[in-house]
Amino acid sequence: MPLNEYNRIHRVAHGVLQGVPDASPEKACLFFASVGGFVLNQIYGINAAVVAGAFGLCLGSPEDVAFFGRLEDSQLVSDRNAFHMWLQTDTHIIDFMAPIYREAFSEHPKAKDLSRLMFQRRLNEEAGSLDDLKSMGDFRYFPDPALTDELLDGFLGRAVTKDLLRIAIAWYGKRTGRQSENFAMSDESGRPTQLSLAKTGAIGSW
């Protein structure tokens, strides 16, 4: 996927979240993955599955590795309180939340220096183990099918989630159409909120 098309999906999803009071986009991997999954499957015709689990990424050097998940007996594991969500196609792993890794990994000393980058990598580029996360962009992922089903069922079962997803897809529009910079969203009381595309697009790739 070209960088500009990746950014379009990211900016729409992030823009919707910015219009939701008390939302934390850097913790909204479920939403980014769900929006991206719909666009890839329904608009691009790419078979993309939403996947939950643990994820490790080298931010620069062997000492600068960040994790989604938790370490348990030197193994990276996931549960409802420690996980990440991304998309997998037959050939790639894609994370539409990646341009805000700076915020998501804010507790890591290296995070404040992170460039805003796209994460779209071939599955066969994955590091062989956590010990192999030595250079910037090295990654390792651990899918958890049971956790994926549990999280998606709860997430997609909420009316507010369905509403926000519908808004994101309507705002995205057609792949070939010009992307609108703004979009109007109304709450359950009919009060309008003006949404604007997020400015946190990627400037390169991991």
N, C-alpha and C positions, 0 to 999 in steps of 0.2 A: 504494500500500500504506500503510495507517495506521501511525503511528509505533509503536504497541504491538506490531503484528504484525511489523514490521521488527525491533524490539528482540528479540522472541522468537527469531527466527532467529539474530541476532547472538549473543545470550547463550548459546544452546545450543552453537553452533560454538565460541565462545570458551571456554565451560566445559569442553568436551572437551579442547581444547588445553591448558588449565591443568592438566589431570590427566595430561599426558604429560611425563615427565621430560625436561629439556633442550629442550623445545619453545619456540619464539619466536613467539608469536601475531602480533606486529607484522610478521613476515616470512612469514606463512602465508596469503597472499592466495589461493593455489590451494585451500586447504581451505575458506575462507570462501565462495569462489565456487562450489565444488562442492556444499557443503551447501545454499547458497541456491538453486543451480540445480535440485537435486533437488526441494526443497520447492516452488519456483514451478512447475516442470513437472508433477510428479506429484501434488501436493496442491492447488495453486491452479488448475491447468490453464492456466497462462500459458506461452507458448512463449518460453523464456529460454535464450540461448546463453552459454556460458562463453567469454570472450575475453581473450587476452593481448596485451600491447603496451606502449606508453609512455603516460604520463598526466601532465598538468600541472594544477595547481590553485593559484589565488590565495588565500593565507591572510589577506589583509587589504588590501594596497596593491600597486602595481606592483613594488615592491621586495621583496615578500614572496611570491614564487612558489616552490612546491615541486614536485619532479618525481619520478616513478617512471620510470626509464630513464636515458639519458645524452645529453648534448648533443654533437653531432658536426657541425662546420661550421654552427653556429647552427641545426641541426635536432635535434629530439628523437627519438631512436631507441631500440630495445629489442633485447636479446639475452638469452641464458640467464642472464647475470649482472646484468642491469639491466632489470627489467620489472615490470609489475603485472598483476593479473588481476581482472576484473569481470564483470558480467552485462549482456547487452543483450537487450531485448525489441524488439518492432516499434516501440515508441515511447519507451522509456526506457533509461537506463544506471543500474545499481544496483550499489553496492559495500557489501557487508555487513561489510567490515572498517573502514569509515569511522569508527566511534566510537573506534577506537584510532589514528587518524592522529597524535595527539599523540606516541605512541610510535614509529610508523612514520617520521615526519619528525623524529625527535629531534635530528638534527644541524642542523636549521634553527633559527635564533634565535627565530623566532616560534612554534615548535611548543609550547613549554611553556605558552603562554597559550591554546591551542586549546580551545574547548568541545567536548564530545562530541556530534557531530551526525550525522544520517542523510544519506547521499548517495543520492538518488533523483531524477534529473533527466531532463527530456525531452531527447531527442537533438537537437532543433532549438534548444535553448538553448546549445549548444556555441559557444564563442568562435571567431571566424573564423581566428585565428592565435595563435601564442604571444605576439605583441606586444599582443594584445587582452586578455590576462589582467591586468586592472587593478583589479578590485573583488573583494571577498571572495566566494568561491564561483564565480568565473569558471573554466571548465575547458576543457580541450582534450585529446582522446584520439586515439591512433594505433594502431588494431588491427593485429596481425601474424598473419595466418592460419597461416602455416607454423610460427611459434613456438608458437602456440596448440596445434596438433596435436602438436608435439614434446613440449611440457611436459605436456599431458594424458595422452599415451600413457605417459610415464615415471611420472607421478604415480599414475595409476589402475592401472598394472601392478604396483604394490607391494602385497603382502599386508597390510602394516600399515595402509596408506592405506584399503584396502577395509574393514578391520575398524573403523577410526575413523569412517568414513562411515556404516557400518551402526549403530554406537553412536549417532551424532548423530541419525540418522533415527528410530531406535527411541525415543530420549529425547524428540525433538520430538513424536512421537505424532500425534494427529489435530488438524487445524486448529481444530476446535470444542471439543476437549478441554481441560481445565484443565492448564496446564503444571506438571509436577513440578519442585520446586526442586532435587531431588537425583536422582542416578542412579548405579547401581553398575556399574563396569567392571572386568573381570578381564584380567590379562595372560596370556601364553601358558603360564605356570606355574600359573595358577589363582589367583594372588594378587589380592585385590580392591582397587580404588581407588574411593573415594567422590567422585563429581563433584558440583559445585555450580554453578548458573547464575552466569555472570559478572555483575559489578555494573556493567560499562561500557556501559550502554545510552545511546542518543542522547536528548538533551533537546530537540532541535529539528532543523532541516534546514539544509543548505548552500544 
